[in-house]
């Protein structure tokens, strides 16, 4: 089978730099009109048979924009192997180069050989067709179909057909029954005219006629004498022949007697050669069987020492779990990083609250319950209140000290100062100061009551403010003495208040120390021994709980880390036992993969070895069968020669050879003698008598010829007239030309008869088979509605299952096309052995309905086992009958090329 495996279009029509892989037996080229389907079809034909010349009727597909022209087609051929045909722009039909798989290159001659001598017309007659070419069969008669079969290369007699056509043409140019222009017809007319002219001239000569009659008489006598001379000469030749072959006849008679007295020996054809070939074949097969048995032992030893399957399985499991191993290592690194981050966060929070560095277990054992936190919060709130109250009392005490100092200074100034306008003004200022102080003190007292809920301090402050205000009011109405006395009393009162506030501060300090002592016990339980920042106390238990959470996470990470380490250690130990070395953990996966690859290679080699062992075992069994068969053939050969052993066989061969020698000699004598059944027997005397008769006849013939020459000389003398002589010469020349034409025409007729006889013989052999196969295809395509195709009265007709006859013209168009398609496919199948070309079809099924299309698709699937099929169509529904891998979108080819 010849298959096209790839099309490489460098530049052809609208396609440029396009490569199409054709690896399937069936390819559907689908595309709308103008997509380039016909261009691809013509690319195949023109690469194989050449580009059309400029004055040719065929379309030229040279790219309009210049560039490369042509391309390359790759073939796979069962007979010639793989090769490529490349045709590019060049002289005439282009330059072609054939590249064979073995490196050989060739030109048109090699391409013609690869195409089995088929021309473009031959291919288009059978293997490449369109719907119009398919319908052309409708107009064919039986004779025309025969000619089509012969001219299409189906019978291999293309040259006979061409010669027949040429001879018919030449014969028509030489002679036609009713024609005037052919050479023989015109020459006959010319000779008749010349004879009339010659007759007119002869009538003018008086003595010419008697001599002419005598010349005719002498001519007849000369012919009779010559005929008699030939008869006697033939008899003399027969006598000579008989006397020459008489020893052969006697030898033939003796051989016949010898063969008649012996029994005919029975010996098989080429028995000695066959017997010796059988002996040699038996020796070769026994030697081959011995060599195979030795090889079987070697292979069995290799299999016995093969790879440990358990080790290979374990390594494969480790290799398959390599992602898990890498994940373990990555998880271990992540856990270590998490531990570092957690420990850093843990230490930072410990430092934040001043905690020493206890272990995770100690932190988890710390009491951070809500009751403990509530008690601690109450203590802390209490401490805050004490701090606030202490700060308030210290503020009031500071104000009292300032006021007492101010009063003391004021009292001293009064003693020294005189009663001056400036003093009065000073008094006013002095009296206004206590009032301002009273207002300030009242405001502070209200602030303490409202914001700190310290009712005691607030009431005391308000009372002091009221007293100060009243005092200031009263002092303005007293005298200077009363004012001084009042100021002293006021100063003493301030001192008493100062003592009271100092006492209260001492009590607050005692309470503060007690609360701090209680809080310190709680902090020590939390491993906080240094001074603790009271500002962090509200966040203390939250931080402790976060530390406990971090400690719990740390323990979990530790457990996970230990679990991972144990799994990694187990995996590593198992791998080390399999590897029998201890690689680093970084090299562990690589060494496992390398060792697995090594063992798998060994395993693959073992599988190959086992396959080889099985193959060797099968070969041994097959050779044993062959030895048995050869032994049987040897016995059969001995039996055919009626021999029990080798010695009898050779004796029978010698006897048979002697008889065959006699028979061959007899046949050779018969060939030398030829057909001598009608040969008369002559003696030597009879031969001498025939020789004397022949001599007498020759003398008489000589006398007649002499007289004939004299008469002709006289006629020649009479014909000295110039016109007569010219007429004679022209007539003889015309007769000579006519004889040449007749001879040429006769030779042509004989050749045509021989060719027609040969063609008729071939038609009787080929046409019935083609019509029979076409009938089978037609019956399948029409779902057995029509039984067969046949010729009747020079045209096609079909026969139904009921026996009804219909001419092709009476059928529907689709049914006619089914018939023509069946004929095309049968032509291709007939020539598959010598012309396994791909079938190239251009939309020949456009008139088929769904059922007809399905049938023809089934026939194509059957046909693709013998021919590669390339089907071009613009109808999308046709692609639904085939798989996607068989469909080539022509419109997308140019985009891929671009």
Buried (B, 14 or more C-beta within 10 A) or exposed (E): BBBBBBBBBBBBBBBBBBBBEBEBBBBBBBBEEEBBBBBBBBBBBBBBBBBBEEEEEEEEBBBEEEEBBBBBBBBBBEEBEBBBBBBBBEEEBBBBBBBBEEEEEBEBEBBBEBBBBBBBEBBBBBBBBBBEBBBEBBEBEBEEBBBBBBBBBBBBBBEBBEBBEEBEEBBEBBBEEEEEEBBBBBBBEBBEEBBEBBEEBBEEBEEBEEBBEBBEBBBEBBEEBBEBBEEBBEBBEBBBBBBEBEEBBEEBEEBEEEEEEEEEBEBBEEBBEBBEEBEEBBEEBBEBBEEBBEBBEBBBEBBEEBBEEEBBEBBBEBBEBBEEBEEBBEBBEBBEEBBEEBBEBBBEBBEBBBBEEBEBEEBBEBEBEEEBBEBBBEBBEBBBBBBBBBEBBBBBBEBBBEBBEBBBEBBEEBEEEEEEEEBEEBBEEBBEBBBEBBEBBBEBBBBBBEEBEBEEBBEBBBBBBBBBBEBBEEBEEEEEEEBBEBBEEBBEBBBEBBEBBBEBBEBBEEBBEBBBEBBBEBBEEBBBEEEBEBEEBEEBBEBBEBBBBBBEBBEEBEEBBEEBEEBBEEBBEBBBEBBEEEBEEEEBBEBBBEBBEEBBEBBEEBEEBBEBBEEBBEBBEEBEEBBEEBEEBBEEBBEBBEBEEEEEBBEBBEBBBEBEEBEEEBEEBEEEBEEBEEBEEBEEEBBEBBBEBBEEBEEBBEEBBEBBEBBBEBBEEBBEEEEBEEBBEBBEEBBEBBEEBBEBBEEBBEBBEEBBEBBEEBBEEBBEEBBBBBBBBBBBBBEEEBBBBBBEEEBBBBBBEEEEEBEBEEBEEBBBBBBBBBBBBBBBBBBBEBBBBBBBBBBBBEBBEEEBBEBBBEBBBEBBEBBBBBBBBBEEEBBEBBEEEBBBBBEEBBEEEE
